[in-house]
Amino acid sequence: MIKKELLELLFEAASIQRWNDHIRPHKGFAELDKQAHKMVFAYVLTKFEESDRGAEVDWVKLIEGGFFEFLHRIVLTDIKPPIFHKLMLEKGELLNTWVLEQLRDRIGPVEGGLLDKFHAYFFDPEYSMQEKKILKAAHYLATNWEFQIIYNLNANLYGLDETRKKIADEIEEHYHLAGVQKLQLGKKTSHFMDLVGQLRFQQRWAQTPRIPETSVLGHTLIVAMLSYLCSKELDACPKRTANNYFAGLFHDLPEVLTRDIVSPVKRSVEGLDELIKEIENRQVEELLLPLLPAAWHKELRYFTEEEFANKICQNGRVEIVDTIGEKYNEDRYSPIDGELIRVCDHFAAYMEAYLSISHGIRSHYLAEGYRGLYAQYRNHSVAGFDFGLWFAYFKPGMGD
């Protein structure tokens, strides 16, 4: 069971500001943005390890490791990174024990033994070793991406060069990973990551004030994590779990080329939504996919085209099906619950509206979206999962 307190916790990262003792852009530097960028880096690094080194990486463990580190960082948010790393070096076991106790009631009820996996991840050095290395490298690559912006704005700030050296040293420690070497060359794959980074600065609900503000990239991580949690509840096979996560993470990737076009505009003219999708797909083919190895293109298309359709791969072809269910819940079908991802996408929007209204910042757009999504999903189930419960956790009151 996924409790209300866990769902609320995921959104706390949108209020945690990074580099807040430096001059920095107003948008794109929330912890949620960093964690989302980190997981795209992790995807790229893992693909290179598989293709260039023939490595076997457990994608579900990679996703879970990213999720555990995300929760860990939220709980310890008030500690500055240099102090955090020193404390972890000297008192890591005690800190991890304390974090586990803070999260026990939130993640304990989730299906699939998530609490035991969380414990193993932080207390067993042999557990998920390969995935931990990739996630650590992804962490520093995402930090370095931020730092390049910070450095240009704070060139004369005391201690900045020392910070630059520490980040560079950490990245060098991961040069054994093929993807780190490729990204440090500054060629086409690094340009892809720069484009992904631009989604940090694209604001959700751009037509209305809102607290906390969330970016398109941060939103996609929320959708990915929600999709992962649903997959655990449905006892999804490993491939289905990983596909649901990354389809959620990449579902708005075309918006880096087209920007976020709000639903009322898409629905305003008959056929406009289909035309926008056609333009998005064309631009992805022409501008985005060429920045990645050709062998990855098929998978990226699978994640981003018809992103809200239930899909399987059979006999080398993509097929749209009514539901995945038990029939296609096998790795050999490479299933994706597109319908589930769509509800997670809408629930994330619902929470964005709910949180802003709860903070006293409301508008016609937020109130209409909040009430409309609740009415749409209050009794809604997908693949046997009751999403109505999630929406009921945060249902509108008399004044909403």
Secondary structure, DSSP 4 states (H G I P E B T S, - for coil): ---HHHHHHHHHGGG-BSSTTS---SSS-BHHHHHHHHHHHHHHHHHHHHHHH-----HHHHHHHHHHHHHHHHHTTTS-HHHHHHHHHHHHHHHHHHHHHHHHHHHTTSTTTHHHHHHHHHH-TTTTHHHHHHHHHHHHHHHHHHHHHHHHH-TT-TTHHHHHHHHHHHHHTTTTSHHHHHHHTTSHHHHHHHHHHHTTSSBTTTTS--SS--BHHHHHHHHHHHHHHHHHHTT--HHHHHHHHHHHHHTTTTHHHH----HHHHTSSTTHHHHHHHHHHHHIIIIIGGGS-GGGHHHHHHHHTTTTSEEEEETTEEEE-S--TTTT-SGGG--EEHHHHHHHHHHHHHHHHHHHHHTT---HHHHHHHHHHHHHHTT-EETTEETHHHHHHT---TT-
